[in-house]
């Protein structure tokens, strides 16, 4: 798998912004990727040293649209811990 296909998008929420202060960054990743592939992708794309990768699957939720019941798709997210001193600029102007 190509590195750009593994990392789908950064997750920018209030909680993930607080994690950035401790050198942890949160990404939405491809459902079939593993920790080693995620680590390689982050190191090659952002030119940083990754110390740890935690991965979790987020299950889809049932949603009601009128009488119709649908299931939102499941997805995978990764919390990447960088070496002290490294950082990733996720915001456009930062």
Secondary structure, DSSP 8 states (H G I E B T S, - for coil): --HHHHEEEE---HHHHHHGGGTEEEEEE-TT--HHHHHHHHHHHH---EEEEEEEEE---EEEETTEEEE---EEEEEEEE-TT-----STT-
